[in-house]
């Protein structure tokens, strides 16, 4: 496996793409290109979670896909403790929308640029995100073909196109989120996250709609796999349901799984991504196998009927 961390912008240390590229062999695909999954960890647009990064990439790699982890523009740098948000947050230009979706665009272009060396099938690149990372992936999925990205990078739509998107406990509608009842801690976290993404403490409905992918689905939005838990107390399951309904109305193929139990931020919901027993849930952990089966319909390899040895 080729593991390498690449700075997407030479002048910045915080936005990086880490590769988990499977090395080929005559016993494997013998030079054929593999599909890829680009992963956006969550972290409320304040940080990028390690729990939703490398372990998830390794799981997709175990399925036979090249995997990439994008650490996109977030509020805190590596020297700032998460607790510093309790003292208040202020606008930081480098995080304000559309910064984070443009980071996904830059990652997509970087994968395209290195596709020959990495043996990536650029016609089959999926996005996968969790929480804020899922919101970022969902938002990118409704903007990938728009001038906000194509004109910014001066490239054709095809170089930015995701073929599929996997969203774990996503936030999909900021107007709905603003109106959702929250406790004190959830309110503090949401306000800090919104400041990072929008650069302002209070936004108009028009501004909130710009970052609400459930309200922006079009016929060109890619097929989606959605999963969440009904007991998520931080990002209500209604966000996933709204995303599914929006996809349905536009006749975009999608699959949705709502697990009865499980807190926010489960990641793989196994010991591989847990730092507490509450983040292990045997039922919710089934989502990755269900996503594997869903991807297989789109990302199956062109294999011979028999092994070379037998033939």
ZAVEXBA-196744 format. One record per residue: x, y, z of N, C-alpha, C in turn. Coordinates in steps of 0.05 Angstrom, whole numbers, padded with zeros to 5 digits, always signed. Each point is the difference from the previous one (the first is absolute). Layout:
N
XYZXYZXYZ/...
***
This chain:
311
+00017-00024+00000-00017+00024+00000+00018+00025+00000/-00008+00019-00016+00014+00026-00001-00015+00019+00018/+00013+00007+00022-00012+00019+00019+00017+00025-00001/-00013+00022-00007+00015+00025-00004-00020+00023+00007/+00010+00021+00013-00016+00023+00006+00010+00023-00017/-00019+00012-00015+00006+00020-00020-00013+00027+00009/+00015+00021+00000-00011+00026+00005-00015+00009-00025/-00025+00007+00002-00015+00008-00024+00006+00028-00008/+00009+00017+00018+00008+00027-00006+00027+00004+00012/+00020+00007-00016+00028+00002+00010+00004+00018+00024/-00017+00021+00002+00003+00019+00022-00014-00008+00025/-00015-00022+00000-00016-00008+00023+00008-00028+00010/+00000-00003+00026+00007-00026+00012-00026-00016+00007/-00022+00014+00001-00024-00013+00012-00017-00016-00019/+00000+00007-00026-00017-00014-00019+00018-00021-00015/-00006-00025+00006+00017-00022-00011-00017-00022-00011/+00013-00016-00017-00012-00024-00011+00019-00023+00006/-00010-00019+00016+00017-00024+00006-00009-00023-00017/+00019-00013-00013-00006-00022-00018+00002-00027+00014/-00018-00017-00007+00001-00029+00008-00004-00015-00026/+00021+00001-00016-00001-00011-00027+00010-00029+00000/-00017-00018-00009+00008-00028-00001+00020-00006-00022/+00021-00013+00006+00020-00007-00020-00009-00024-00016/+00004+00002-00026-00010-00021-00018+00020-00023-00002/-00010-00022-00012+00016-00024-00003-00013-00016-00023/+00016-00016-00015-00011-00018-00020-00021-00019+00012/+00002-00005+00026-00019-00018+00013-00026+00014+00007/+00000+00027-00002-00024+00015+00007-00013+00011-00026/+00001+00026-00005-00013+00011-00024+00019+00003-00023/+00025-00006+00004+00020-00001-00022+00000+00026-00017/+00001+00023+00014+00002+00025-00015-00027+00014-00005/-00022-00012+00006-00026+00013-00004-00004+00021+00022/-00016+00020-00007-00006+00021+00019-00021-00008+00020/+00002+00010+00025-00019-00006+00021-00018+00025+00005/-00025-00004+00008-00016+00022+00010+00012+00011+00026/-00009+00023+00008+00011+00013+00024-00023+00012+00017/+00006+00003+00026-00018+00014+00019+00015+00022+00013/-00011+00024-00001+00012+00024+00012-00016+00006+00026/+00014+00000+00023-00013+00001+00026+00003+00027+00012/-00022+00011+00010+00000+00026+00015-00008-00006+00029/+00019+00001+00018-00007-00004+00029-00018+00023+00010/-00014-00006+00022-00016+00020+00013+00016+00016+00020/-00014+00017+00015+00013+00017+00020-00012+00027+00002/-00025+00003-00010-00015+00025+00004+00012+00024-00014/+00016-00004-00021+00015+00021-00014+00019+00014+00019/+00005-00012+00023+00020+00011+00019+00026-00016-00001/-00002-00026-00006+00023-00017-00002-00007-00023-00019/+00019-00018-00006-00005-00024-00015+00007-00024+00017/-00020-00017+00005+00002-00022+00018+00019-00022-00010/+00019-00008+00017+00017-00023-00007-00016-00026-00001/-00021-00001+00017-00016-00024+00001-00016-00006-00026/-00004+00021-00016-00015-00003-00025+00019+00003-00024/+00025-00005+00005+00020+00004-00021+00013-00027-00008/+00024-00005+00011+00016-00023-00009-00015-00027+00005/-00013-00005+00022-00014-00026+00003-00021-00004-00021/-00013+00021-00008-00021-00003-00021+00014-00005-00027/+00022+00014-00005+00015-00004-00025+00010-00029-00002/+00009-00011+00022+00010-00027+00000-00023-00020-00005/-00023+00007+00009-00023-00018-00004-00008+00000-00030/+00000+00023-00013-00006+00001-00028+00023-00013-00016/+00025+00003+00009+00022-00013-00014-00003-00030+00001/-00011-00010+00023-00004-00029+00003-00022-00010-00019/-00017+00018-00010-00019-00008-00020+00012-00001-00028/+00024+00011-00003+00013+00000-00026+00001+00027-00014/-00007+00021+00015+00000+00027-00012+00023+00016+00010/+00011+00017-00018+00019+00020+00010-00016+00019+00018/+00012+00009+00021-00013+00018+00019+00017+00025+00004/-00013+00023+00004+00013+00025+00005-00015+00014+00023/+00016+00013+00017-00012+00015+00022+00006+00030-00004/-00020+00016-00002+00003+00029-00003-00004+00014+00027/+00020+00015+00008-00002+00018+00023-00004+00028-00012/-00026+00008+00001-00008+00025-00013+00002+00023+00019/-00008+00024-00009+00003+00024+00015-00019+00000+00024/+00012+00001+00024-00016+00001+00025+00011+00023+00018/-00015+00005+00021+00005+00024+00016+00026-00003+00017/+00004-00022+00013+00023-00003+00018+00024-00011-00014/+00023+00011+00006+00024-00012-00010+00011-00021+00020/+00020-00014-00007+00009-00023+00016+00011+00009+00028/+00006+00026+00003+00010+00009+00026-00022+00010+00018/-00024+00002-00010-00022+00011+00017-00017-00023+00011/-00003-00001+00026-00017-00021+00012-00029+00005-00007/-00016-00021-00001-00028+00002-00007-00014+00018+00020/+00008-00002+00025-00013+00016+00021+00002+00030-00004/+00018+00009-00018+00003+00029-00004-00025+00012-00012/-00018-00016-00012-00024+00012-00011-00019+00010+00021/+00003-00010+00025-00017+00009+00022+00004+00030+00007/+00022+00010-00009+00005+00029+00004-00011+00017-00022/-00014-00012-00019-00011+00014-00022+00016-00003-00026/-00013+00002-00022+00013-00003-00026-00006+00025-00017/+00019+00006-00018-00003+00023-00018+00004-00009-00028/-00008+00016-00019+00002-00007-00028+00029-00004-00008/+00005-00022-00014+00026-00006-00012-00005-00005-00030/+00011+00018-00016-00007+00000-00029+00006-00027-00013/+00021-00013+00008+00008-00024-00014-00019-00024+00003/-00020+00002+00019-00019-00022+00004-00027+00006-00011/-00006+00025-00008-00027+00008-00008-00008-00012-00027/-00025-00011-00001-00010-00011-00025+00005+00019-00023/+00010-00011-00023+00002-00028-00008+00027-00013+00004/+00015+00009+00020+00028-00010+00003+00001-00031+00001/-00017-00012+00017+00003-00029+00005-00008-00016-00025/-00020+00009-00015-00007-00016-00024+00021+00004-00022/+00013+00023+00000+00022+00004-00019+00024-00017+00007/+00003-00006+00026+00021-00019+00008-00006-00028-00011/-00025-00008+00000-00007-00025-00013+00006+00001-00029/-00007+00022-00013+00007+00003-00028+00029-00002-00006/+00017+00012+00017+00029-00001-00003+00009-00029+00004/-00012-00014+00019+00008-00028+00004-00008-00017-00024/-00023+00004-00011-00008-00014-00024+00019+00004-00023/+00008+00025-00004+00019+00007-00022+00027-00013+00005/+00009-00001+00026+00025-00012+00006-00001-00030-00006/-00022-00013+00006-00003-00029-00006+00001-00004-00030/-00014+00017-00015+00001-00001-00029+00028+00003-00011/+00014+00020+00011+00028+00005-00010+00019-00023+00005/-00005-00015+00021+00017-00023+00007-00012-00027-00007/-00021+00000-00015-00015-00025-00004+00016-00021-00015/+00018+00008-00018+00016-00019-00014+00019-00014+00019/+00014+00015+00016+00019-00011+00019-00013-00017+00021/-00024+00009+00009-00015-00014+00022-00019-00022-00011/-00003-00001-00026-00019-00019-00012-00028+00004+00011/-00010+00025-00002-00027+00006+00009-00018+00002-00024/-00023-00012+00002-00022+00002-00020-00014+00026+00006/+00006+00021-00015-00011+00027+00007-00030+00002-00008/-00010-00019-00014-00029-00001-00005-00016-00012+00023/+00015-00010+00020-00014-00012+00023+00013+00008+00026/-00005+00025+00007+00009+00011+00026-00024+00007+00016/-00001-00011+00024-00022+00006+00019+00009+00018+00022/-00019+00015+00012+00005+00015+00024-00012-00014+00024/+00013+00002+00022-00011-00010+00025+00005+00020+00022/-00020+00007+00015+00004+00019+00022-00017-00006+00024/+00009+00012+00023-00013-00005+00025-00006+00028+00013/-00025+00003+00010-00007+00024+00014+00006+00025-00017/+00016+00018+00010+00007+00024-00016+00014-00008-00026/+00016-00022+00001+00012-00010-00025-00021-00010-00019/-00021-00012+00011-00022-00009-00017-00015+00024-00012/-00003+00021+00016-00012+00025-00010+00017+00011-00023/+00026+00000+00004+00019+00010-00020-00003-00017-00026/+00000-00027+00003-00003-00017-00023-00027+00003-00014/-00021+00003+00016-00027+00004-00011-00001+00027-00015/+00011+00021+00012+00000+00026-00012+00016+00000-00026/+00023-00013+00000+00016-00003-00025-00017-00015-00021/-00015-00019+00009-00016-00017-00019-00022+00015-00014/-00008+00023+00011-00020+00017-00014+00012+00024-00014/+00027+00004+00004+00013+00022-00012+00022-00008-00020/+00006-00026-00003+00024-00008-00015+00000+00010-00029/-00023+00004-00012-00002+00008-00028-00006+00030-00003/+00002+00015+00022-00007+00029+00000+00025+00017-00003/-00004+00025-00010+00023+00019-00003+00016+00005+00025/-00013-00003+00024+00014+00004+00025+00025-00018+00002/-00001-00022-00015+00023-00019-00001+00013+00000-00028/-00016-00003-00021+00011-00003-00027+00015+00025-00008/-00012+00024+00005+00013+00025-00008+00024+00005+00019/-00003-00006+00025+00022+00004+00019+00025-00015-00008/-00004-00025-00009+00024-00016-00008+00004-00001-00030/-00018+00013-00015+00003+00001-00029+00004-00028-00012/-00018-00018+00007+00001-00027-00009-00028-00009-00009/-00002-00022-00015-00026-00011-00008-00013-00013+00024/-00026-00003-00002-00015-00014+00021+00010-00028+00006/+00008-00014-00021+00007-00028+00003+00024-00005+00019/+00017+00020+00002+00023-00003+00018-00008+00003+00029/-00024+00010+00005-00009+00005+00027-00023-00019+00009/-00009-00017-00018-00024-00016+00004+00004-00023+00019/-00016-00001+00022-00001-00024+00016-00021-00019-00011/+00006-00026-00001-00019-00019-00011-00020-00009+00021/+00007+00001+00025-00017-00008+00022+00008+00014+00025/-00018+00002+00019+00006+00014+00025-00012-00017+00024/+00017-00003+00020-00008-00015+00024-00001+00020+00024/-00023+00003+00013-00003+00020+00021-00007-00014+00026/+00017+00004+00020-00005-00010+00027-00009+00022+00018/-00023-00003+00013-00012+00020+00019+00005+00029-00009/-00009+00005-00024+00004+00026-00013-00017+00022+00011/+00009+00024-00002-00016+00024+00003-00007+00009-00028/-00026+00003-00007-00007+00006-00027-00016+00025-00005/-00010+00012+00022-00018+00023-00003+00004+00019+00023/+00014+00022-00005+00007+00019+00021-00024+00015+00010/-00020+00004-00016-00024+00013+00010-00014-00018+00020/-00003-00025-00006-00011-00019+00019+00017-00002+00025/+00027+00001-00003+00018-00002+00023-00003+00024+00019/-00003+00024-00012-00003+00024+00016-00025-00002+00017/-00021-00012-00011-00025-00002+00015-00002-00023+00018/+00019-00018+00000+00000-00024+00017+00007+00008+00029/-00015-00011+00018+00005+00005+00029+00027-00013+00008/+00017+00015+00014+00026-00009+00008+00005+00006+00029/+00017-00017+00012+00009+00007+00027+00023+00020-00001/+00010+00008+00023+00020+00022+00001+00025-00008-00015/+00010-00025+00004+00024-00008-00014-00004-00002-00030/-00022-00012-00008-00005-00002-00029-00003+00027-00013/-00012+00019+00014-00003+00027-00010+00028+00013-00004/+00017-00003+00020+00027+00011-00002+00015-00012-00023/-00002-00026-00003+00014-00014-00022-00011+00009-00027/-00026+00001-00003-00012+00007-00025+00007+00029-00007/-00001+00018+00019+00007+00028-00006+00029+00003-00009/+00018-00015+00013+00028+00001-00007+00004-00011-00028/-00013-00022-00006+00002-00013-00026-00011+00018-00022/-00023+00013+00005-00012+00019-00019+00018+00024-00005/+00014+00009+00021+00019+00023-00004+00023-00009-00018/+00010-00024+00004+00021-00010-00017-00009-00002-00029/-00023-00011-00004-00010-00005-00028-00010+00025-00013/-00015+00017+00014-00013+00023-00012+00013+00027+00007/+00016+00000+00020+00015+00024+00007-00017+00021+00014/-00024-00008+00010-00017+00020+00014-00017-00015+00020/-00008+00014+00021-00015-00012+00022-00029-00006-00008/-00011+00017-00016-00028-00004-00008-00002+00005-00030/-00013-00019-00014-00001+00001-00029-00029+00000-00010/-00005+00012-00023-00026+00001-00012-00008-00027-00010/-00025-00004-00006-00009-00025-00011+00013-00005-00027/+00004+00021-00016+00013-00004-00026+00029-00010+00003/+00014+00011+00020+00027-00008+00005+00001-00029+00010/-00019-00007+00018-00001-00027+00011-00007-00020-00022/-00016+00008-00019-00008-00018-00022+00024-00007-00017/+00019+00019-00003+00024-00005-00016+00016-00024+00010/-00002-00005+00026+00016-00022+00012-00019-00023+00010/-00023-00002-00012-00020-00020+00008-00004-00019-00024/+00016-00021-00003-00001-00017-00024-00027-00013-00004/-00015-00005+00021-00026-00012-00003-00020+00018-00015/+00007+00026-00001-00017+00019-00014+00010+00006-00028/+00022-00013-00008+00014+00007-00024+00005-00023-00019/-00013-00023+00005+00004-00023-00016-00010+00005-00029/+00016-00009-00020-00008+00002-00028+00002-00027-00013/-00007-00001-00025+00001-00025-00015+00029-00010-00003/+00020+00017+00005+00028-00007-00004+00013-00007+00027/-00016+00000+00022+00011-00009+00026+00005-00030-00002/+00023-00010+00009+00006-00028-00002-00017-00018+00018/-00002-00026-00007-00014-00018+00018+00013+00001+00028/-00016-00006+00021+00009+00003+00027-00007-00024+00017/+00018-00006+00019-00005-00019+00021-00001+00016+00026/-00022-00002+00014-00004+00016+00025-00003-00019+00024/+00013+00008+00022-00005-00015+00024+00002+00018+00024/-00016-00007+00021+00000+00017+00024-00013-00017+00022/-00002+00011+00024-00014-00013+00022-00023+00017+00009/-00022-00014+00007-00023+00015+00009+00004+00014+00027/+00019-00009+00015+00005+00011+00027+00022+00021+00000/+00010+00009-00023+00020+00021-00001-00010+00025+00012/+00012+00009+00022-00010+00024+00014+00013+00025-00009/+00021-00002-00017+00015+00024-00008-00009+00010-00028/-00001-00019-00019-00010+00007-00027-00024-00018-00004/-00024+00011+00002-00025-00016-00001-00001-00017-00026/-00012-00023+00002-00004-00018-00023-00016+00013-00022/-00015+00021+00007-00016+00015-00020+00017+00010-00023/+00025+00006+00005+00018+00009-00022+00004-00022-00021/+00003-00025+00009+00003-00022-00019-00026-00005-00014/-00022+00001+00014-00026-00004-00012-00006+00022-00021/+00007+00025+00006-00004+00022-00019+00017-00004-00025/+00024-00010+00004+00017-00005-00024-00011-00022-00017/-00010-00021+00013-00012-00022-00015-00025+00010-00016/-00017+00016+00013-00023+00010-00013+00007+00017-00024/+00020+00017+00003+00009+00017-00022+00010-00017-00024/+00015-00021+00006+00010-00017-00021-00024-00014-00014/-00019-00009+00016-00023-00014-00011-00016+00018-00019/-00003+00025+00008-00015+00019-00016+00013+00005-00027/+00026-00002-00001+00015+00004-00025+00007-00026-00014/-00011-00022+00011+00004-00027-00011+00030-00007-00002/+00015+00008+00020+00028-00007+00003+00002-00027+00015/+00013-00020-00010+00002-00026+00015+00013+00005+00027/-00012-00013+00020+00012+00002+00027-00008-00024+00016/+00016-00005+00021-00006-00021+00020+00003+00013+00027/-00018-00006+00018+00001+00012+00027-00004-00021+00022/+00017+00003+00021-00002-00018+00023-00001+00017+00025/-00021-00003+00016-00002+00014+00025+00001-00022+00022/+00020+00001+00017+00003-00019+00022-00013+00012+00024/-00013-00017+00016-00016+00009+00023+00017+00014+00021/+00023-00012+00006+00017+00011+00022+00027+00008-00010/+00014+00016+00016+00027+00009-00007+00002+00030+00002/+00021+00009+00013+00004+00029+00003+00014+00011-00025/+00002+00027+00000+00013+00014-00023+00029-00007+00000/+00011-00002-00024+00029-00003-00003+00010-00029+00002/-00016-00019-00008+00007-00028+00003+00023-00009-00018/+00004+00014-00022+00020-00009-00020-00006-00029-00008/+00018-00018+00002-00005-00028-00007-00017-00015+00022/-00003+00013+00023-00015-00011+00022+00012-00026+00011/+00026-00003-00004+00015-00023+00011+00023+00009+00017/+00014-00019+00012+00023+00007+00016+00022+00014-00016/+00000-00004-00026+00020+00013-00017-00002+00030+00000/-00024+00011+00006-00003+00029+00000-00011+00011+00026/+00001-00016+00021-00012+00008+00025+00021+00008+00021/-00007+00021+00016+00017+00006+00023-00017-00003+00026/-00025-00010-00004-00018-00005+00023-00019-00022-00009/-00011-00015+00020-00019-00021-00006-00025+00010-00015/-00007+00025+00006-00024+00011-00012+00002+00003-00030/+00024-00001-00011+00005+00003-00029+00002-00027-00014/-00007-00022+00014-00001-00026-00012-00029-00009+00000/-00010-00006-00024-00028-00008-00003-00001-00021-00022/-00005-00025+00008+00002-00022-00019-00021+00002-00023/-00023+00011+00006-00020+00003-00021+00007+00022-00019/+00007+00024+00010+00007+00022-00017+00025-00006-00016/+00018-00017+00010+00024-00007-00014-00005-00014-00026/-00024-00009-00005-00007-00013-00025+00000+00019-00024/+00000+00026+00006-00002+00019-00022+00022-00003-00021/+00024-00007+00009+00023-00001-00019-00003-00024-00018/-00011-00022+00009-00005-00023-00017-00022+00005-00020/-00020+00015+00010-00022+00008-00018+00010+00019-00022/+00018+00018+00008+00012+00019-00019+00017-00015-00020/+00014-00021+00010+00017-00017-00018-00018-00012-00022/-00022-00011+00008-00018-00013-00020-00012+00021-00019/-00006+00024+00011-00010+00022-00017+00020+00009-00020/+00025+00003+00009+00021+00008-00019+00006-00021-00021/-00002-00025+00008+00006-00021-00019-00017+00001-00025/-00024+00010+00002-00017+00003-00023+00011+00021-00020/+00016+00018+00010+00011+00021-00017+00030-00003-00005/+00014-00013+00019+00029-00002-00001+00011-00028-00004/-00016-00018-00011+00010-00027-00003+00023-00001-00020/+00020-00016+00005+00023-00002-00017-00006-00017-00025/+00014+00005-00021-00003-00016-00024+00020-00024+00002/-00011-00022+00010+00017-00023+00006-00006-00022-00021/+00021-00017-00004-00004-00023-00017-00018-00021+00015/-00012-00017-00016-00017-00021+00012+00016-00020+00016/+00025-00006-00009+00017-00019+00014+00027+00012+00005/+00014-00011+00020+00027+00009+00005+00019-00007-00023/+00021+00015-00002+00020-00005-00022+00010-00029+00003/+00005-00009+00024+00011-00027+00005-00019-00021-00010/-00026+00003+00006-00019-00020-00009-00005+00000-00030/+00000+00024-00011-00005+00002-00029+00024-00009-00016/
***
